[in-house]
Protein backbone atom coordinates (compact mmCIF):
# COMPACT_ATOMS: atom_id res chain seq x y z
CA UNK A 1 0.00 0.00 0.00
CA UNK A 2 1.39 3.40 -1.00
CA UNK A 3 1.41 6.34 1.43
CA UNK A 4 1.08 10.04 0.72
CA UNK A 5 2.02 12.59 3.36
CA UNK A 6 0.81 16.20 3.39
CA UNK A 7 2.94 18.49 5.56
CA UNK A 8 1.37 21.75 6.79
CA UNK A 9 3.73 24.56 7.81
CA UNK A 10 3.44 27.71 9.91
CA UNK A 11 1.95 30.40 7.68
CA UNK A 12 -0.42 28.07 5.87
CA UNK A 13 1.80 26.59 3.16
CA UNK A 14 1.93 22.84 2.62
CA UNK A 15 3.77 20.23 0.61
CA UNK A 16 2.73 16.76 -0.49
CA UNK A 17 5.27 13.94 -0.36
CA UNK A 18 4.45 10.83 -2.34
CA UNK A 19 7.80 9.33 -3.35
CA UNK A 20 8.21 6.05 -1.43
CA UNK A 21 11.78 6.74 -0.27
CA UNK A 22 10.86 10.23 0.92
CA UNK A 23 7.83 8.96 2.84
CA UNK A 24 9.92 6.27 4.54
CA UNK A 25 12.64 8.81 5.44
CA UNK A 26 10.11 11.27 6.84
CA UNK A 27 8.33 8.64 8.94
CA UNK A 28 11.71 7.43 10.28
CA UNK A 29 12.66 10.98 11.39
CA UNK A 30 9.27 11.57 13.00
CA UNK A 31 9.79 8.53 15.19
CA UNK A 32 13.23 9.82 16.34
CA UNK A 33 14.09 11.91 19.35
CA UNK A 34 13.67 15.70 19.50
CA UNK A 35 17.40 16.27 18.82
CA UNK A 36 17.14 14.41 15.52
CA UNK A 37 14.23 16.55 14.37
CA UNK A 38 15.61 19.68 12.77
CA UNK A 39 16.30 19.90 9.08
CA UNK A 40 15.78 16.72 7.15
CA UNK A 41 16.52 16.02 3.50
CA UNK A 42 13.99 14.20 1.34
CA UNK A 43 14.55 12.93 -2.22
CA UNK A 44 12.12 14.22 -4.84
CA UNK A 45 11.11 12.82 -8.21
CA UNK A 46 13.58 14.92 -10.23
CA UNK A 47 16.54 13.37 -8.40
CA UNK A 48 17.21 16.44 -6.28
CA UNK A 49 16.58 16.84 -2.56
CA UNK A 50 14.29 19.11 -0.60
CA UNK A 51 15.03 20.23 2.95
CA UNK A 52 12.31 20.49 5.58
CA UNK A 53 12.62 22.15 8.98
CA UNK A 54 10.38 20.03 11.19
CA UNK A 55 10.29 22.82 13.79
CA UNK A 56 8.06 24.80 11.38
CA UNK A 57 5.57 21.96 10.81
CA UNK A 58 2.12 22.47 12.33
CA UNK A 59 0.56 19.17 11.28
CA UNK A 60 1.18 16.10 9.13
CA UNK A 61 -1.50 14.10 7.37
CA UNK A 62 -0.76 10.52 6.25
CA UNK A 63 -3.00 8.83 3.66
CA UNK A 64 -2.79 5.29 2.36
CA UNK A 65 -3.82 4.63 -1.21
C-alpha positions in Angstrom: 0.0 0.0 0.0 1.4 3.4 -1.0 1.4 6.3 1.4 1.1 10.0 0.7 2.0 12.6 3.4 0.8 16.2 3.4 2.9 18.5 5.6 1.4 21.7 6.8 3.7 24.6 7.8 3.4 27.7 9.9 1.9 30.4 7.7 -0.4 28.1 5.9 1.8 26.6 3.2 1.9 22.8 2.6 3.8 20.2 0.6 2.7 16.8 -0.5 5.3 13.9 -0.4 4.5 10.8 -2.3 7.8 9.3 -3.3 8.2 6.1 -1.4 11.8 6.7 -0.3 10.9 10.2 0.9 7.8 9.0 2.8 9.9 6.3 4.5 12.6 8.8 5.4 10.1 11.3 6.8 8.3 8.6 8.9 11.7 7.4 10.3 12.7 11.0 11.4 9.3 11.6 13.0 9.8 8.5 15.2 13.2 9.8 16.3 14.1 11.9 19.3 13.7 15.7 19.5 17.4 16.3 18.8 17.1 14.4 15.5 14.2 16.5 14.4 15.6 19.7 12.8 16.3 19.9 9.1 15.8 16.7 7.1 16.5 16.0 3.5 14.0 14.2 1.3 14.6 12.9 -2.2 12.1 14.2 -4.8 11.1 12.8 -8.2 13.6 14.9 -10.2 16.5 13.4 -8.4 17.2 16.4 -6.3 16.6 16.8 -2.6 14.3 19.1 -0.6 15.0 20.2 2.9 12.3 20.5 5.6 12.6 22.2 9.0 10.4 20.0 11.2 10.3 22.8 13.8 8.1 24.8 11.4 5.6 22.0 10.8 2.1 22.5 12.3 0.6 19.2 11.3 1.2 16.1 9.1 -1.5 14.1 7.4 -0.8 10.5 6.3 -3.0 8.8 3.7 -2.8 5.3 2.4 -3.8 4.6 -1.2 
